[in-house]
Amino acid sequence: MTEWSSDVELGPALIDLGAHVAVPEHSLWPRVRAQLEENHAPRAVWPLWVVVAAVIAVIAISVVSIAPARHAVADLLGIGATQVQHVDRLPHTEATRPLPSNGDRARLAEQLAQAHLFEPDTVLAGEPVGWLIAPLGETVVAYEHVVLSQRELAGAGPSIKRYAGGANVQFVQVGQLPAVYVSGEHTRTIDGHTFRSGNSLIWDNDGVELRLEGDLPLDEMLSVARSVTRGG
């Protein structure tokens, strides 16, 4: 039987982590590192809560200070049920499945409200031009300027964003909610299928993972994301 202790020997790991996180000159990290090195002795045993707090501090400094975020931090955090991975080469992809062209926009709004899903301000996103409503899976609505996908996190399988080359990752906020912005060409793997993606903004709002894709600049993508409201 495996036993878990409240003390762990991770002092050296924390100091090593700092060596791989590039932060600007005025960051708090030098003081954090100095304190870690001052307090660290060979094979020191640290209380678990101290280690967790220090790791969170390092990650928080990285997220706030680095734009774009380093690959290691992106791989570590992800968002919602989505993992973000840097790879040397993108995997093979399959063709994106077309959305049905539906003309009954009033019915779309009714279906989204019945499923307690989100929709953006159409002044910013444009009018809906095609959609697939799947309350137990992933609902996708294509608007004139962006595509909004959403799925309940409860019971959702993982999706993996892989990026390489000129693509990049930034940690941003949609209002007060943490979000990940993956810019440039990358892929998304979900339910065993891999598709090619463009600029994507991903965040979690009240138990729903939302993904916004489009060619708009980041500030406009964030404006669309902030405009989403939940129906029902």
ABEGO torsion letter per residue (X at the ends): XBBBBABBBAAAAAAAAAAABBBBAABAAAAAAAAAAAABBBGBBBBAAAAAAAAAAAAAAAAAABOBBBAAAAAAAEBEABBBBBBABBBBBBBBBBBBBBABAAAAAAAAAAAGBBBBBAAAAEBBABBBBBAABBBBBBBAABBBBBBBABGBBBBBBBBBEABBBBBBBBEABBBBBBBEBBBBBBGGBBBBBBBBBBBBBGGBBBBBBEABBAAAAAAAAAABBBBX
